[in-house]
């Protein structure tokens, strides 16, 4: 179990226990909440995806399945037993955002909007450049963008909110990790960096300011 300031925020699993014969899939896994995990897993299989671990009861958490979408991105589907955790404004060290890097922007958008009922919205971030969000009402939920690295499989990327990404990237290699992208300004806002731990699991570091925070 992974906790931040005493609050449970995630977990770590030995991938050998996932009961599949896939290649190395070391990564941070995005959990997508669905109303019926069995039906959602069946949709993944029917639409050209793959079910790596079939829907399974997970203690008090609910019911979960590990799947790969039709474009090849791995994620987990979860049907929570007691409802989804309350949303809160992410602090430093909290998970900030999830984003799909895909080779088929239109196909991925159609698949996930059909699966979840989320609405597609493109936000202009620069002249002649937009960023796609999937939202529920006025609440942005996830981002979808063309994969920035050629010849790399589609992937869901998790962002952690940090105050100083350069201070973190400076320590990564000494700890056995890899810095894929040094901190740089992001058109959508803030600074972003991309790192991987010794297992190869990548994660993004992002600075972000909220209007509700004092200057």
Rosetta silent file (secondary structure, phi, psi, omega in degrees, C-alpha in Angstrom):
SEQUENCE: XXXXXXXXXXXXXXXXXXXXXXXXXXXXXXXXXXXXXXXXXXXXXXXXXXXXXXXXXXXXXXXXXXXXXXXXXXXXXXXXXXXXXXXXXXXXXXXXXXXXXXXXXXXXXXXXXXXXXXXXXXXXXXXXXXXXXXXXXXXXXXXXXXXXXXXXXXXXXXXXXXXXXXXXXXXXXXXXXXXXXXXXXXXXXXXXXXXXXXXXXXXXXXXXXXXXXXX
SCORE:     score description
SCORE:     0.000 S_00000001
   1 L     0.000  142.731  179.360    0.000    0.000    0.000 S_00000001
   2 E  -114.992  124.579 -179.893    1.175    3.540   -0.803 S_00000001
   3 E  -120.873  150.474  175.874    0.170    6.375    1.509 S_00000001
   4 E  -129.578  117.600 -175.457    0.717   10.129    1.334 S_00000001
   5 L    53.540   38.725  177.686    0.434   12.079    4.592 S_00000001
   6 L    83.373   -6.677 -177.408   -1.328    9.056    6.059 S_00000001
   7 E   -99.367  129.585 -179.607   -3.912    8.872    3.268 S_00000001
   8 E   -67.569  122.600 -177.882   -4.070    5.744    1.103 S_00000001
   9 E  -123.809  -11.873 -177.789   -3.424    6.773   -2.517 S_00000001
  10 E  -177.573 -168.468 -179.320   -2.261    3.645   -4.332 S_00000001
  11 L  -153.999  172.241  178.668   -0.580    0.280   -4.275 S_00000001
  12 L  -131.744  132.968 -174.036    2.197   -1.829   -5.714 S_00000001
  13 L  -128.814  140.112  171.647    1.670   -5.280   -7.212 S_00000001
  14 L   -74.597  115.806 -173.963    4.038   -7.997   -8.417 S_00000001
  15 H   -63.303  -19.401  177.441    3.027   -8.324  -12.058 S_00000001
  16 H   -64.836  -17.328 -178.644    3.817  -12.053  -11.956 S_00000001
  17 H   -93.591    6.063 -176.487    0.655  -12.433   -9.855 S_00000001
  18 L   -84.518    0.855  173.499   -1.653  -10.908  -12.505 S_00000001
  19 L    59.306   45.129  174.326   -2.334  -14.324  -14.073 S_00000001
  20 L  -141.407  165.009 -177.567   -1.457  -13.357  -17.627 S_00000001
  21 L  -111.085   26.474 -179.705    1.278  -14.227  -20.092 S_00000001
  22 L   -71.973  166.752  174.237    1.838  -10.702  -21.427 S_00000001
  23 L   -67.136  177.984  178.228    5.246   -9.127  -21.837 S_00000001
  24 L   -52.508  123.573 -177.820    6.712   -6.968  -19.089 S_00000001
  25 L  -123.418   30.327  178.646    3.975   -4.467  -18.196 S_00000001
  26 L   -58.169  116.751  179.133    5.673   -2.617  -15.355 S_00000001
  27 L  -169.607  163.069  168.208    3.838    0.685  -15.201 S_00000001
  28 L   -75.520  126.403 -174.128    1.624    2.865  -13.076 S_00000001
  29 L  -102.073  121.177  175.350   -1.852    1.535  -13.811 S_00000001
  30 L   -72.814  133.141  174.445   -4.769    3.920  -14.135 S_00000001
  31 E  -101.110  121.682  178.664   -7.956    2.657  -12.466 S_00000001
  32 E  -105.551  123.213 -179.717  -11.134    3.592  -14.322 S_00000001
  33 E   -76.182  131.687  176.840  -14.368    3.409  -12.368 S_00000001
  34 L  -133.412  155.803 -178.876  -17.243    1.630  -14.129 S_00000001
  35 L   -74.101  -32.424 -176.686  -20.740    0.708  -13.016 S_00000001
  36 L  -140.042   99.193 -173.929  -20.456   -2.922  -14.194 S_00000001
  37 H   -67.540  -32.837  178.856  -16.915   -4.265  -14.513 S_00000001
  38 H   -65.327  -43.841  178.714  -18.013   -7.543  -16.110 S_00000001
  39 H   -66.477  -40.477 -179.265  -19.908   -5.718  -18.854 S_00000001
  40 H   -65.544  -42.069  177.698  -17.062   -3.234  -19.372 S_00000001
  41 H   -62.636  -38.801  177.861  -14.479   -6.019  -19.686 S_00000001
  42 H   -63.741  -36.148  177.475  -16.703   -7.757  -22.225 S_00000001
  43 H   -64.727  -43.228  177.535  -16.827   -4.504  -24.224 S_00000001
  44 H   -57.056  -46.484 -178.868  -13.029   -4.308  -24.297 S_00000001
  45 H   -65.581  -40.850 -176.840  -12.829   -7.857  -25.636 S_00000001
  46 H   -71.551  -27.861 -175.859  -15.595   -7.325  -28.197 S_00000001
  47 L   -93.657    9.784  177.047  -14.127   -4.060  -29.512 S_00000001
  48 L   102.522    3.791  175.478  -10.674   -5.473  -30.238 S_00000001
  49 L   -87.782 -158.849 -177.591   -9.043   -5.068  -26.837 S_00000001
  50 E  -147.835  142.645  174.978   -7.917   -7.792  -24.454 S_00000001
  51 E  -102.377  109.250 -178.821   -8.776   -8.898  -20.941 S_00000001
  52 E   -80.643  -43.001  176.160   -5.512   -9.784  -19.173 S_00000001
  53 E  -127.053  115.450 -176.151   -7.042  -10.510  -15.783 S_00000001
  54 E   -63.939  161.420 -179.896  -10.787  -11.270  -15.761 S_00000001
  55 E   -50.720  127.541 -174.730  -13.102   -9.496  -13.308 S_00000001
  56 E  -138.295  140.441  175.229  -12.126  -10.561   -9.804 S_00000001
  57 E   -70.587  133.776 -177.585  -13.353   -9.619   -6.342 S_00000001
  58 E  -122.913   90.084  177.061  -10.687   -7.600   -4.491 S_00000001
  59 L    41.554 -129.674 -178.498  -11.261   -7.629   -0.731 S_00000001
  60 L   -86.643   -4.248 -175.400  -13.275   -4.570    0.333 S_00000001
  61 L   -70.701  -36.508 -177.383  -12.296   -2.563   -2.765 S_00000001
  62 E   133.555 -129.967 -176.261  -14.893   -4.114   -5.036 S_00000001
  63 E  -133.580  136.015 -170.313  -14.384   -5.906   -8.328 S_00000001
  64 E  -139.015  150.100  173.698  -11.495   -5.323  -10.735 S_00000001
  65 E  -139.584  145.176  174.257  -10.188   -6.375  -14.143 S_00000001
  66 E  -101.538  125.413 -173.444   -6.900   -5.642  -15.967 S_00000001
  67 E  -135.369  165.530  172.506   -7.538   -4.880  -19.625 S_00000001
  68 E  -123.961  130.537 -176.935   -5.914   -3.526  -22.773 S_00000001
  69 L   -77.352  172.302 -176.473   -7.926   -1.156  -24.950 S_00000001
  70 L   -59.295  -22.162  178.239   -8.307   -1.568  -28.752 S_00000001
  71 L   -89.634  -11.300  176.379   -5.310    0.727  -29.345 S_00000001
  72 L   110.029    6.571 -179.182   -3.070   -1.252  -26.964 S_00000001
  73 L   -88.679  131.595 -178.748   -3.107    0.828  -23.740 S_00000001
  74 E   -89.210  140.771  175.034   -3.290   -1.111  -20.474 S_00000001
  75 E  -157.810  174.245  176.628   -5.511   -0.036  -17.583 S_00000001
  76 E  -115.411  142.247  173.876   -7.636   -1.447  -14.781 S_00000001
  77 E  -104.774  134.805 -179.180  -11.413   -1.329  -14.517 S_00000001
  78 E  -133.758  133.733  172.982  -12.862   -1.149  -11.037 S_00000001
  79 E  -109.343  104.102 -171.069  -16.411   -1.455   -9.746 S_00000001
  80 E   -74.940  143.644 -177.789  -16.216   -0.008   -6.251 S_00000001
  81 L   -77.006  -33.434 -174.838  -18.077   -1.668   -3.408 S_00000001
  82 L  -121.366   23.592  179.553  -18.744    1.528   -1.436 S_00000001
  83 L    89.139  161.054 -178.348  -18.682    4.181   -4.137 S_00000001
  84 L   -72.306  149.140  176.766  -15.819    6.209   -5.566 S_00000001
  85 L   -61.039  149.498  178.520  -13.560    8.196   -3.227 S_00000001
  86 L   -65.161  138.793  176.996  -14.478   11.855   -2.841 S_00000001
  87 L   -74.791  145.371  177.274  -12.563   14.145   -5.189 S_00000001
  88 L  -142.265  162.533  177.993  -10.259   16.689   -3.618 S_00000001
  89 L   -72.396  119.615 -175.261   -7.868   19.360   -4.826 S_00000001
  90 L   -64.222  131.667  172.592   -4.514   17.589   -5.267 S_00000001
  91 L   -91.649 -177.458  177.289   -1.713   18.799   -3.001 S_00000001
  92 L   -66.069  130.392 -176.691    1.995   18.348   -3.628 S_00000001
  93 L    92.121   -5.332  177.345    2.749   14.645   -3.893 S_00000001
  94 L   -90.766  158.783  172.122   -0.840   13.764   -4.831 S_00000001
  95 E   -69.130  131.233 -173.531   -1.978   12.280   -8.125 S_00000001
  96 E  -104.474  -41.555 -167.071   -3.009   15.191  -10.333 S_00000001
  97 E  -161.309  152.571  172.234   -4.147   13.915  -13.719 S_00000001
  98 E  -123.313  142.807 -172.485   -4.430   10.884  -16.014 S_00000001
  99 E  -145.599  135.081  178.102   -3.804   11.089  -19.740 S_00000001
 100 E   -96.632  123.922  172.343   -3.988    8.607  -22.601 S_00000001
 101 E   -99.826  114.014 -170.843   -1.205    8.715  -25.197 S_00000001
 102 E  -129.966  156.305  176.360   -2.669    6.988  -28.223 S_00000001
 103 L   -91.918   -2.551  179.890   -1.900    6.321  -31.880 S_00000001
 104 L  -140.416   85.924 -174.736   -5.567    6.764  -32.822 S_00000001
 105 H   -60.027  -46.154 -179.164   -7.016    9.909  -31.252 S_00000001
 106 H   -66.760  -44.103 -179.448  -10.426    9.580  -32.897 S_00000001
 107 H   -65.121  -42.101  179.283  -10.773    5.858  -32.261 S_00000001
 108 H   -65.960  -41.425  178.831   -9.725    6.147  -28.624 S_00000001
 109 H   -60.418  -47.561 -179.426  -12.069    9.078  -28.048 S_00000001
 110 H   -62.452  -39.650 -177.929  -15.019    7.214  -29.540 S_00000001
 111 H   -64.791  -49.960 -174.662  -14.243    4.084  -27.536 S_00000001
 112 H   -75.674  -32.432  175.188  -13.973    5.741  -24.121 S_00000001
 113 H   -67.273  -37.846  177.438  -16.867    8.161  -24.574 S_00000001
 114 H   -68.056  -35.310 -178.051  -19.040    5.224  -25.594 S_00000001
 115 H   -73.831  -40.237 -168.633  -17.832    3.137  -22.653 S_00000001
 116 H  -109.210  -17.038 -174.592  -18.123    5.772  -19.918 S_00000001
 117 L    81.334    5.913  176.729  -20.577    8.402  -21.151 S_00000001
 118 L   -68.106  157.361 -178.213  -17.900   11.104  -20.835 S_00000001
 119 E  -107.088  140.172  179.767  -18.100   14.060  -23.206 S_00000001
 120 E   -81.904  135.955  177.312  -15.376   15.111  -25.626 S_00000001
 121 E  -147.954  125.431  177.096  -14.052   18.665  -25.420 S_00000001
 122 E   -98.795  128.662 -178.067  -11.080   20.226  -27.232 S_00000001
 123 E  -110.558  129.026  179.249   -9.354   23.103  -25.438 S_00000001
 124 E   -74.925  124.746  179.454   -7.153   25.548  -27.352 S_00000001
 125 E  -111.631  -23.836  174.562   -3.698   25.707  -25.732 S_00000001
 126 E  -149.455  168.683  176.424   -1.781   27.471  -28.516 S_00000001
 127 L   -59.015  125.859  178.593   -2.618   28.936  -31.892 S_00000001
 128 L    64.000   23.724  177.661   -3.789   26.052  -34.095 S_00000001
 129 E  -140.176  128.573 -178.823   -3.188   23.550  -31.293 S_00000001
 130 E  -123.154  163.509  176.830   -5.785   21.937  -29.051 S_00000001
 131 E  -126.002  130.285 -176.176   -5.805   19.482  -26.165 S_00000001
 132 E   -92.238  127.768  174.116   -8.571   16.914  -25.864 S_00000001
 133 E  -117.408  148.912  168.934  -10.305   16.318  -22.567 S_00000001
 134 E  -108.804  125.020 -171.108  -13.022   13.866  -21.669 S_00000001
 135 E  -128.032  158.393  169.796  -15.336   15.456  -19.128 S_00000001
 136 E  -114.244  105.960 -172.366  -18.445   14.758  -17.110 S_00000001
 137 L    66.775 -128.324  178.128  -20.442   17.952  -17.282 S_00000001
 138 L   -94.632    8.582 -176.413  -18.045   20.804  -16.540 S_00000001
 139 E  -102.751  106.986  176.310  -15.597   18.560  -14.670 S_00000001
 140 E   -59.728  137.684 -176.096  -12.547   17.440  -16.734 S_00000001
 141 E  -113.334  -51.598  178.403  -11.788   13.790  -16.042 S_00000001
 142 E  -145.478  163.342  174.621   -8.925   12.625  -18.301 S_00000001
 143 E  -108.495  155.015  176.181   -6.882   13.856  -21.253 S_00000001
 144 E  -135.349  129.174 -177.778   -6.327   12.153  -24.607 S_00000001
 145 E  -147.152  157.353  175.507   -3.484   13.104  -26.937 S_00000001
 146 E   -61.515  141.303 -177.147   -1.457   11.730  -29.870 S_00000001
 147 L   -63.253  124.180 -177.043    1.450    9.622  -28.646 S_00000001
 148 L   -78.552  -13.015 -178.099    4.576   11.844  -28.530 S_00000001
 149 L  -114.780  114.534 -179.600    7.017    8.934  -28.867 S_00000001
 150 L   -66.375  150.800  176.749    7.004    7.011  -32.148 S_00000001
 151 L    62.237   25.143  174.349    7.202    3.214  -32.109 S_00000001
 152 L  -121.025  136.285 -174.806    6.058    3.072  -28.477 S_00000001
 153 L   -63.572  150.744  174.941    2.800    1.364  -27.562 S_00000001
 154 L   -54.839  148.437 -174.553   -0.150    3.514  -26.426 S_00000001
 155 E  -154.234  145.669  168.499   -0.158    4.084  -22.688 S_00000001
 156 E   -84.643  129.575 -176.963   -2.100    5.729  -19.893 S_00000001
 157 E  -113.756  130.666  178.262    0.181    8.241  -18.139 S_00000001
 158 E   -99.556  137.985  178.973   -0.264    9.310  -14.521 S_00000001
 159 E  -110.806  136.198  172.795    0.800   12.790  -13.366 S_00000001
 160 E  -108.107  134.665  177.451    1.926   13.688   -9.845 S_00000001
 161 E   -78.262  125.085 -179.803    1.648   17.277   -8.687 S_00000001
 162 L  -130.733  162.423  179.085    5.044   18.578   -7.553 S_00000001
 163 L   -91.363  -35.234 -176.026    6.448   21.929   -6.532 S_00000001
 164 L  -142.631   90.361 -177.213    9.897   21.628   -8.127 S_00000001
 165 H   -63.138  -31.773 -179.129   10.297   18.925  -10.799 S_00000001
 166 H   -64.238  -34.699  178.413   13.985   19.771  -11.353 S_00000001
 167 H   -66.060  -28.089  179.133   14.769   18.937   -7.713 S_00000001
 168 H   -82.829  -47.328 -178.576   13.247   15.493   -8.282 S_00000001
 169 H   -61.639  -27.600  179.205   14.779   14.719  -11.683 S_00000001
 170 H   -65.279  -20.298 -176.741   18.211   15.576  -10.238 S_00000001
 171 H  -101.614  -11.529 -169.141   17.895   12.563   -7.892 S_00000001
 172 H   -63.148  -50.905 -174.162   16.374    9.999  -10.280 S_00000001
 173 H   -65.068  -36.701  178.776   19.466    8.467  -11.892 S_00000001
 174 H   -64.412  -24.059  179.691   21.297    8.058   -8.575 S_00000001
 175 H   -93.726    5.323  176.476   18.317    6.026   -7.358 S_00000001
 176 L    94.823    5.538 -179.813   18.437    3.743  -10.412 S_00000001
 177 L   -95.515 -170.428 -178.109   15.733    5.432  -12.493 S_00000001
 178 E  -133.383  138.202  172.789   15.690    7.211  -15.846 S_00000001
 179 E   -99.636  112.486  179.687   14.829   10.769  -16.825 S_00000001
 180 E   -85.308  -38.706  178.703   13.020   10.661  -20.173 S_00000001
 181 E  -136.458  123.433  175.027   12.125   14.358  -20.321 S_00000001
 182 E   -70.587  158.299 -179.212   13.751   17.103  -18.280 S_00000001
 183 E   -55.409  133.848  178.006   11.412   19.747  -16.808 S_00000001
 184 E  -153.033  159.670 -179.641   10.027   22.087  -19.438 S_00000001
 185 E   -67.719  142.022  179.332    7.067   24.421  -19.892 S_00000001
 186 L  -111.993  132.419 -178.917    3.840   22.792  -21.054 S_00000001
 187 L   -53.935  -32.252 -179.322    1.423   24.668  -23.350 S_00000001
 188 L   -71.434  -19.586 -179.234   -1.488   23.536  -21.193 S_00000001
 189 L   132.149  148.520  176.653    0.152   25.180  -18.172 S_00000001
 190 L    72.708 -172.481  175.233    2.894   24.574  -15.626 S_00000001
 191 E  -112.386  150.258 -178.422    6.067   22.580  -16.056 S_00000001
 192 E  -136.638  146.997  172.106    6.259   18.860  -16.756 S_00000001
 193 E  -138.455  157.792  179.875    8.941   16.154  -16.605 S_00000001
 194 E  -127.897  125.203 -178.793    8.822   12.433  -17.365 S_00000001
 195 E  -130.402  168.065  173.371   10.742    9.849  -15.354 S_00000001
 196 E  -137.138  146.609  177.871   10.824    6.080  -14.848 S_00000001
 197 L   -83.314  178.070 -177.404   11.713    4.013  -11.798 S_00000001
 198 L   -59.254  -22.599  178.517   14.209    1.090  -11.912 S_00000001
 199 L   -80.708  -11.114 -177.676   11.458   -1.294  -13.085 S_00000001
 200 L    97.884    1.229 -179.924   10.765    0.926  -16.113 S_00000001
 201 L   -76.290  119.259 -176.801    7.427    2.258  -14.888 S_00000001
 202 E   -89.379  150.392  176.457    7.065    5.820  -16.150 S_00000001
 203 E  -152.164  149.489 -178.733    5.314    8.687  -14.418 S_00000001
 204 E  -100.994  144.358  175.389    4.970   12.417  -15.119 S_00000001
 205 E  -109.652  129.694 -172.592    5.793   15.236  -12.704 S_00000001
 206 E  -136.868  131.245  168.501    3.663   18.362  -13.122 S_00000001
 207 L   -87.805  146.306 -178.881    3.517   21.769  -11.493 S_00000001
 208 L  -158.356  136.841  176.492    0.026   23.219  -11.285 S_00000001
 209 L  -110.376  140.473  177.659   -1.657   26.213   -9.672 S_00000001
 210 L  -109.778  142.888 -178.795   -5.282   26.269   -8.592 S_00000001
 211 L   -60.516  -27.811 -176.491   -7.385   29.414   -8.479 S_00000001
 212 L   -78.699   -9.440  179.713   -8.526   28.520   -4.959 S_00000001
 213 L   -85.985  143.637  177.627   -4.951   28.614   -3.648 S_00000001
 214 L   -71.439  147.702  178.202   -3.554   31.788   -2.184 S_00000001
 215 L   -65.854    0.000    0.000   -0.716   33.423   -4.102 S_00000001
